[in-house]
Amino acid sequence: MEMRDEAALVVEPPLSQAVGYIVVVLVGFIIAFLMILVTQLLKRTSGEDNTKTEMFMTANRSVTTGLTASAVVSSWLWSTAMLGSTLVGYVNGVSGPFWFAAGCSPMIVFFAVLGISCKRKIPEAHTLLEIVRIRYGKSAHIVYMALCLINNLIAVANMILGASAVITAMTGMHIIAATFLLPAGVAMYTFFGGIKATFLTDYLHTFIIMIILCYFSIKAFTLEEVGSMSNLFELVKAAGERSPVAGNEGGSYLTMTSKGGILFGILHICANFGLVIMDTSFFQKSFSASPKAVVPGYVIGGIAYFAIPWFIGTLASSVVLGLEDNPIFPTYPRRMSSTEVSNGLVLPYFAMTVAGKGGAVGILLITFMAVTSTLSAQIIAVSSIISFDIYRTYLKPQALDVDIIRWCHYGVIFFALFASGFSTMLHYVGIDLGWTLYMLGVLTCPGIFPTTFTILWRRQSKAAAIISPLLGMATGIAVWLGSAYALYGEVTIVTTGMTYPCVYGTVASAFSPLPYTFIITLFKPEDFDWSRFRGEKLAFEVDHHAGPRSAEAAALEEELDHANLRDQPHLKRWGRIAGIWALATFLGHWVLWPLPMYASKYIFNSGFYTAWLIVGAIWLWITLLIVGLYPIIDGRAQLWEVWTAIREGKVSRSSVSISGSGTGDDTPSTTASDEKPR
């Protein structure tokens, strides 16, 4: 009888397994083929040769503001962002999606400060770890390499666990098949296209995702049972009366005064600072952007992104809470089970409720595109660590261009397979999206302050840079596990995934390295000379011969050096602008807006709830325009160049070009038949 009851709890997948395989395999490989085709087209028409390291890893540092902004949105448009924001909305009410969004946008904008600082101090860098190695040596390099790889691995596992659970729920496809097939197409186009393919797929995937999300923002109110925002308010209000939320003012879902909400907000902003700062893919995208595109790209992208988890999380969780007791809801007559909630199925059930099988197809597509887009950035980030920070640094310091590209390819294949295997292991031991969403900050946060100080503070000592993140991680893990035992009497997957242990562990992991760093630095502070960074020659130069450098390569190096010197005042100005925007975004999104509402104990009325949704919907549609149209407008020069070349039948140029890549930014680009490290 108990087994039959458990079977009755399962919601039948609305789509067939065939649909799942078509989307994951066929659509994935079609997109991979198209991206390979586009990168070959750019090679023939604009000289963007992805067999050259600088193009493969950094897109010749020429990506424009529009494409950078789109890529930034895409970098945080994880499947987790949509699934997780609706999850915390279902659990905590309207405060959950807001705190989810507020935990992302401030540090995305803050990254503009780090990105422009790197542009100014070490313009030829390919990875964060190169910066660490130059300043602190190989021992620090190894420590930070481990921290970055842990960050990338836990981030990818978080994405794959959520996405595979949704694909299984929507189609009945075996979860392990989804786990291994999702990275396959990503690895293919990343293998051939490098970072530029990542930017292009970021744009395509994010544009499609935004179209589908905007469709849901309208479709939800065409459902007779919802009808209008005021009626949706009444439905959510009634849900709070049926099932009051412990820790919320009046037990209501319609309040920012939520203990669970603000605890998640603290946990989330700490964890996401770690995810951003220790995520080498974010540094790689800032290195790939032209100098004038870094700050506006990250600021625009960070602020635009806010609407996605905020509005979609609020709308979807409101509809699910309001209609759970309605026969049209997939789990009727019961509420969603804790397993379904933790697997991130609030958003899929919302889509099925408002749009039936069409909604299920929409969720399948956006989940697939979100996870593949973010996976591509993670895969190329790890491949860059393998090729530059392991192979070029320790195995073959004089590696040629062809060697680096070959090891990049090895890295792409290796990490795609390893991440799938690691995610499979987590699934079989009972770990899901909800668990990783809450605890990941314990592992990602120890490097926040030491890494930031490596780039911004000349006084941090080598010992502090090495020891403080290790002590921070040990402190965080000890507090996390100790809190779970002290509060719940045992250390299990269930207790370590509870809110309080995760909050305590994440905060300890994030902030304990700060006093460790200061105390250790006091014993022997450094006075690092930033000009040492600019003295390092990290970029691969253009050279037609294996012998002495050609005149063209020497001229290019001289032009790059002069351009860097000329840009210093300009880059310092952008740095100040980035700092102002970072502070304003944090104060606006995390302090001045939500905290007074938390303290006021205000419960939304119908008018305020309606305004809340209207502002979010307008913001979402503006984000669609930024993601979809801005890259086209900003990159119109290169689009015209490609079209003209196709029309006139031009072939790729084989000479060195110092005038730019046709992207509209004054950034030198190179195309040639061979390159080697300086």
N, C-alpha and C positions, 0 to 999 in steps of 0.2 A: 504493500500500500504506500509505504514511504517512497519507494522508488517511482511509483506511478505519479505521486504528487510532485516529485522532483522533475519528472519528464513534463508534467503539465506546466511547469514554470517556464519552460523554454519557448521563446517566440520563434515561430517558423520563419526562416529567411524569405524575404519577399522576392528575391531574385534567384535564378538558378546558378549552379556552380559554373556553368559554361560562361555566363556573363562575367563572373569574377575572373576567370582565366583570360577571357577576351580583353578585359580592361588591364589586368596586371601584366599579361604577357604581350598580347598583340598591340594594344595601344602604347604600352611602354616601348616596344621595339620600333613602332612607327615614329614615335617622338624622337627616339634615339637616332633613327635613320635621317629624319628631317634635320636634326641638329648637326649631324655629321655632314649632311649636304650643304647646310648653311655655312659651316666653318670652311668647307672646301671652296664654296663660292666666294667667301671673304678673302681666302688665300689668293684666288685667281684675280679678283677685282680690286682688292684694297691692300694686297701684300701682307695679310695677317697669316703668317705661317706658323701653325701649331706644332711643327716639328722643331721649332726653336724654343729654347727654354723660357726666354723673357716673354714670349707671346703665350706659351702654354700656361705659365705660372702667374703672370701678372698682366696679360693683355697689353704689353708694352706701356703700362701705366697711363692709359689714354681713355679710360671709360668715362663717359660724360655724366653730368649730374642726374639727368632723368633716369638713365639705366642704373646708376648707383642707388638712387632712391628706391626704384623698383626692386633691386636686388636686396636692399636692406629690409624692406617689407617682407620679401620672400624669405629672407634668412630667419625671420621670427614667425613666419606664417607656418609654423609646424602644424601637423595634424593635431599635436598636443594643444596648441593654442585654441583651436576651435572646440576640440573634445574636452579639454581641461576647463575652459571657461564656462562651458555649459554644465560640467560636473559640479563645480563650486557654486554655480548659480542655483542648481537643484538642491544642494545641501544647505547653503547659507542665505539664499535669496538674492536680492538685487545688489547687495554689497559684494558678493563673490566675483562676478564678472568685472566689476569696477576695479577691485583690488588686483585682479589678474592683469588687467590692462595697465594699471598704474605700476605694477611690478615689472613692466617691460619697457615702456617708452622712455623713462628717465635715463636708464643706462644705455639705451641705444643712442640717444642724443649725447650722453656723456662720452661715448666712444669717439665722437667727432674730435674731442679734445686729444685723446690718445692718437687718433689717426693723423691729425694734422701735425702733432708733435713728432711723430715718426717721419712724416714727409719732410719736415724741416731738419731733423737731426740725422736721419739715416735714410736718405731717399732711395737707395738701391736695395733695400731689404726685401726678401721674399717671404720670410716667416718671422714671427715673434721670437723664436728661439735663436735666430741669428743675432738678434739684439742682445739677448741674455748672454750668449757665448762671448761676444765681443767685449762686453762690459765686465763680466765676472769670471770668465773662463769655463773650462770643460766640466768641472764638478757641478757648478750651478746649471750649466746647460743640460746635463743629464737629469738633474732633479726636476727642472721645469719641463723637460721633454716628457717625463713620467706624468706630471700634473696635467699637461695639455692632452696627452693621450687618454688619461682617465676621463677627463672632461668630454672629449669627443666620443668616447665609447659609451658613457652613461647617457649622453645626449641622444646618440643614435639608437640605443636600446629603448629609450623612452619613446622615440618616434615610432619605431618598428612595432613595439608592443601594442601601442594604441591603434596604429593603422591596421595591423593584422587582425586584431580583435574585431574592429569594425567591418573589415572585408569578410571575415568569417560570419559575422552576424547578418550581414546583408545578402550573402550569396551561399553560405554553407560550405565555402571553400575551406579546405583543411588549413588550420592556422599555421602549421609549419611550412606548408607550401607557400602561403602568402609571405611568411617571414623570409624565405630564401629567394623568392621570385621578385619581390619588390626592389631589391638593390640591383637586379640583373641589368635592366635597361639603363639604369643610372650609371652603372659602371661602364657600359658600352659607350654612351656619348661623352662621358667624362674622360674615358680612355683616349678617344680620338680628338675631342674638342678642347680639353683643358678648361682653364678658368673662363675663357670667353664663352664657351658652350654653357658653362654654369650660369653666367649672366643672362644669356639668351633664353635658356630654359626657365630661369627665374622669372623673366618677363612674361613668357608665354603662359606658364603655369599659373602665375599669380593673377594675370589678367582674366583667365578662365575662371579661377576660383572666385574672384571678386564679382564677376558676372552672375555666377550661380548664387552667391550669398545675397547679392542685391535682389535677385529674383525671389529668394525666400523671404526677404524683408517686405515684399509686396504680397506674395502668395499667402502668407500666414493670415492676413486680414481678409482674404477672400473666402476663407473657410467659414461656413455658416455658424459653427459653434464659437468662433472667435469674434468675427464681425467687425470689431473696432477696438481701438486702444482702451477706451473706457470700459468696454465689456471685458476685455482681457484683464483689466485691473480688478474687476469684480471677481473673476475666476481665481486670480492669485490670492486675493483677500480671503475668499472662501477656503482655499487650500490651506492657508495659515490657520484658519479656525478649526479645520478638520485635523491637521497635523502640525501643532505649534512647534516652532524651532527653538530648542534649548539655547539660551545665550543671546537670543534676539529680543529687542525691545517688544514687549507685548506678544512674544512668540511669532511675530509677523515676518513674512518674507519681504515685506515692502519697507525695509528700513536699512539705513547704513549703520545703525547701532547694533552691530553683530559681533559678538566675541569671536566666533569662529571665522568670520570674515576678516577682521583686523589681524588675527593671528596668522591667517593664510597670507594676508598682505605683507606682513613682516617677513615671513618665511620666503615668500615669492620674490620680493625685491632683492633680498640677500642672495638667494640662489641664482637669480638671473644676472646679477652683477658678476658672479663667478662664471656663469655660462658665457657671457659676452667677453669678459676680459681674458679668460683662459681658453677661449675658442679661437684657434689660429685661423679659422675661415673668415672671421670678422676682420682680423688684421690683413689677411690676404686680399679681401675685397677693398680695403682702404688703400693698400699698396697698389692695387690695379686701377683705382680711380685717378684721374688727372688731379694735380694739386688744387685747382680751383673747384673741383667737384666734391671733395671729401666732406667738408663741413656742411654745405647746403644739402648734399645727398643724404647724409646721416640725420640731419635735423628734420628735413622734410619727411624722410622715410619713417623716422621714429614717431613723429607727431601724427602722421597719417595712419600709422599702424594701430594707434590707440583704439580707434573705432571698432576694429574687427572683433577682438575678444570682448570688449565692453558691450557693444550693441547686439552682436549675434549671441553672445552668452546670455544676455538679459532676455532677449526675445525668445530664444529656444527654451530656456529653463522655465520661463513664465508660461509658455504654451503647454509644456509637459506637466508642470505642477497644476495648471488650471484644468487640464483635460484628462488627468489620470483616472478620474472616476467616471469617464464618459466611454460608452461602448466603442467609439471609433479609435480609442487608444490601443496600441498593440498589446499591452499587458493586461488590459481589463479582464476581470474585475479587481485584480490586485495592483498594488503599487510596484514600482521598479524594485528589483532585489538589490541588495548591496553589491553583489557581484556585477550585475549589469551597470550600476552606477560607476563602480570602480574601473570597469573596462571602458568607460567613456561612451556609453550607448545613449546618453541623453539626447545628443544632437541627432543621431540616426533615427531615434524614435520620434523626435520632433518632425523630421523630414517625412517620415512615413505617414505621420498623422495628417500633415497639411497637404501632402502631394502624392501619397500612395507610392506605387512602384516608381513613378517618375522622381519622387523625392529620394527614394532609395538609390536610384541611379545617380542623382546629383551628389549625394553624400559619398557614394563610391568614387566618383570622379574627383571631388575636391580632396578626399582623403588620400587617394592615390597621387594626385598632383602635388599636394602639400608635402607628403613624405618623400617623394622622389626629388622634388626641388631642393628641399633642405638636406637630403642625403647627399646630393651631388656636391654641395659646398663642404660637407663633412668629409666626404671621400677624398676630394682633392686636397683638403687641408692635411689629412693624415698622409696622403701620398707625398706631399711636399716635405713633411717631417722625415719620412723614410728616405727620400732622395737627397734633400739638402742637409738635414741635420744628422742623419746617420751615415748615408753612403758618402756624400761629398766631404763631410767633416772627419769621419773616422776610418773609412775604408779606402777612398781614393780622392785625396784632396785636389789633385790635378785633373779631375774628371772633365771630359769634354761634353759639349752640348748633347751629343747623341747618347752618352752614358746617362746623363741626368734624366733625359726623356724616357729612356728605357726603364730606369728605376722608378720614375713616376708611374709608369704603366704597371710595374710590378706592385707598387703600393696601392693602386686603384683596385686591382684584382684581390690582393691579400685582404685589404680592410673590408671590402664588400662581403667576402666569405666569412671573415672572422666576426664581424658585427652580426651577421645572420646567425652564426653558431652561438655567439654569446647571448643573443636575444632568445634563442631557443632554450638554452639552459635556464635563463631566468623564468621563462614560461613554465617549464616543467617543475621548478621548485616552488611555484605558486606566486610569483611576483608579476604584477600587472601595472597598467598605466597609473592608477591611483597611488600605488606605493612609490614608484619612481618619481612621480610628480611632487610628492611631499618630501622625500628624503634626499633627492639629488644634490641639494645645496650643501649637505654635509661633506660631500666629496669634491664639489666644484669651487667652494668658496675660499679655501686656505691661501690661494695665490693672489687674491684681489689686491690687497695693499702692497705686498712685495713687488708684484708685477707693475702696478701703477707707479710705484716709487722708482722702479728701474728706468722708466721712461721720463718721469717728471722731476725726480729729486736726486740731485747730484751727491748728497751726503750719505745715502744708504750704503752700508758696508757690504762687502762680499759675504761675510759670515752671516749677517742679518738676512740677506737675500736667500741664502741657502737654508738656514736653520729655521727661520720664522714660519715659512709655509708648512714645513714638516711638523713642527710643534703644533701649529694651528690645526692640521688635519688630525693629529693624535688627540688634541683637546676636543675637537668636534665629535670624533667618533666615540671617545670616552663619555662625553656628556650625553650624546644620543643614546647609546646603549645603557648607560647608567640611569638615565631618566626613564627609559622604558621599563627597566627592572624595578626602580623605586616606585613608579606610579602604578604598574600593572602586575608586579610580582613575577614576571618572567620575560625573557628575551626571545621573541618569536617574530615571524614575518608580520603577523597581525599587530603586535604591540609596537614594533619598530616603525610601523607605518602610521601610527596614530599621530594626531596633530601636535600635542605638547612635546613629545620626545624629538620630533622633527624640527619644531621651532627652536627648542633649546639647543639642539645639536648644530643647526644651521647658523644660528647667531654666534655660538661659540667658535665655530669653524671660520666664520667671516671676520670677526672682530678680535679674536685673541692674537692673531699675527701682528696687529697694530702695536700693542705694548711690547711684544717680543722684538719687533723690528727696532723700535726706538731704544729699548734697553740694550740690545746687542750692539747697535750702532754707536751708542755712547762710549763704548770701550775703545773703538777705533774707527771714527767716522772717516769717510772718503771725501775727496773734493774732485769728483770726476770731471774731466774735460770733455764736453760734448763734441768738440771738434774731432776727437778720436773716431767717432762714428762716421763722420764724413770722409775720413781718411781711408776707410775700408772700401775696397773695390769688390763688390759682391755681384754686380750685374754681369751678364754674359755679353761680351762685346761682339761686334760684327767683324768678321775677318774672312776674306776669300781664300786665304792660304793658311796652311798649318804652321808656317814659319813666322817671321817677325810681323808685327801688326801693320796692316795696310794703312795708307794715307787716309782713306775714307774712315776707317775705324778710329784713328787718332783724332781726326777732325770731329767725329761724333762725340768722343769722350770729352774733348775740349769744350764743345758746345754744351754738353750736359752739365759740366762743372760750372761754366759761366752762367747757365740758366739757373742752377741751384743758388749761386751767390746772389743773382739778381732777385730771386724770389724770396729771400730771407725776410725782408721787411713785410712783404705781402703775406707770407705764411704766418708771421707773428701776429699780424692783424687778424687773420682768420682764426688763430688760436684764441685770441681774446673774445672774438665773436662766439666761438664754440663754447667757451667757459660760461659766458652770459646765458646762452640758450640752455646749456645743461642745468645750470642753477634754476633758471626760470621754469624749465619743464619739471624738475623735481618738486619745486615749491608748489607749482600749479596742480600737478597730477597727484602728488602724494601728501601734501600738507594743507594748502589753503582751501582746496575743494573738499576732500573727504573728511578730514579730522574735525572741523566744526560741525559737520553733519553727524559724525559719530557722537560727539559730545552733546548735541542738541536732543538726542533721543527722539528725533522726528520720525513719524510713520507717514509714508507717502499718502496723499489723497489722490483722487482720480486725476485732477488737473496737473499736479506735479508729476505723477507717473507718466501721463501722456506727453508732457514737455520733455521728460527724461528720454522717452523713446524717440520723439521727433528729432531732438538734437543728435542722438546717436545715429539715426537713419540718415540725416543730412551729412553727417561726418563720414559715414560709410560710403555714400555715393561720391563724395569729394575724393575719398581715397581711391575709388574706382577710376576716376578721371586722372588722378596723379599717376597711378600704376599703369593705366592703359594708354593714355595719350601723351603724357609728358616725355617718356623716352622717345616716342616717334618724333615729336616736335624738336626735342633737343638733339636728336641724332639725324635730323633731316639731311645734313650735308653728306654724311656717309651713305645714307640710303640713296641719295641722288647719285653719288659716285658709283655705287654698285649697279644701279639701274642703267646709268650711262655706259658703264663698262660692258654690261650684258648686251645692251642695244647695239653697241659699236663693235662687239666681239673682241674686246681687249683681253689680253692674258696678263698673268701676274708679272709685276716688276721684280727685277732681280738686283736692283741697285739700292744703295743706302739712301734713305730719305730723312732729312732733318726738318722738314717743313711741317710734319704732323701727319696724322693718320686719317685726316678727313673727318674727324669727329667734332670739330668745332672748338677744340681746346688746344692751346698752344703748348703741346707736349710732343717732344721728339719721338719718332717711331723708327723702327729699323726693319728692313727685310733683306735677307741675303741668303746665301747658300750654305754658310757655315758660321758657327759661333764657338767661342771658348771662353772660359772664365778669365777675368783679368788677374 
